[in-house]
Amino acid sequence: MYIPNKIKLMGREIDIINDDLACDIDGHLGQSLLTESKIIYQKLAKGKTLKQDCINVTILHEIIHFMLWVLGYDYNDEKFIERFSELLYQVIQQIDGKNIKK
């Protein structure tokens, strides 16, 4: 999955930043800084490189926080967001896989 440096949601530009020290303190792999329009994610946790699938799901998880916040829905329902991000990633993998030239 391609990870851009920025995305736009309803005209709001959101920076996507890799910072391997920002999130690991509290055990999270990503953060949504809603009022700062930033998503921070890490590629390393406890000194080990994360699998790309884990990084991708983390970024989708944080994007979903932003989507729900912008839409005025509960953006703190971690159980829903975690499950939804994993399902969405499964769909994206299938779509991306069909676009790969063989």
C-alpha positions, -999 to 999 in steps of 0.1 A, spaced: 0 0 0 14 34 -10 18 58 20 16 94 10 31 123 30 -3 141 30 -39 134 24 -70 156 21 -103 150 39 -131 175 32 -105 201 22 -84 196 53 -48 187 46 -34 160 69 3 153 72 14 117 76 46 115 95 69 86 104 84 91 139 96 60 155 99 76 190 66 95 192 41 67 199 60 38 215 59 53 249 23 43 256 23 12 235 5 26 205 19 24 170 2 55 157 -15 88 168 -41 111 153 -34 146 162 -68 159 152 -65 196 159 -29 197 144 -40 178 112 -12 152 117 -10 114 117 21 100 133 31 64 128 61 43 135 80 16 116 99 4 147 85 -8 180 107 -19 209 137 -19 186 122 -42 160 110 -33 125 72 -37 121 58 -57 92 45 -36 64 9 -50 69 10 -37 105 22 -3 94 -5 -1 67 -33 -11 91 -20 15 117 -21 43 91 -57 33 80 -66 31 117 -55 67 122 -71 79 90 -104 64 102 -101 84 134 -99 116 113 -128 105 90 -151 99 120 -140 132 137 -147 152 105 -181 135 101 -190 142 137 -192 106 148 -176 89 178 -139 89 169 -127 72 201 -143 38 196 -111 18 194 -128 -16 190 -148 -4 160 -119 15 144 -94 -14 148 -118 -39 132 -128 -15 104 -92 -7 96 -83 -44 93 -113 -51 71 -106 -20 49 -70 -31 45 -81 -66 33 -102 -49 6 -73 -26 -4 -50 -55 -7 -74 -72 -31 -79 -41 -52 -41 -33 -53 -34 -69 -62 -56 -67 -93 -37 -36 -105 -3 -52 -104 10 -60 -139 23 -95 -142 
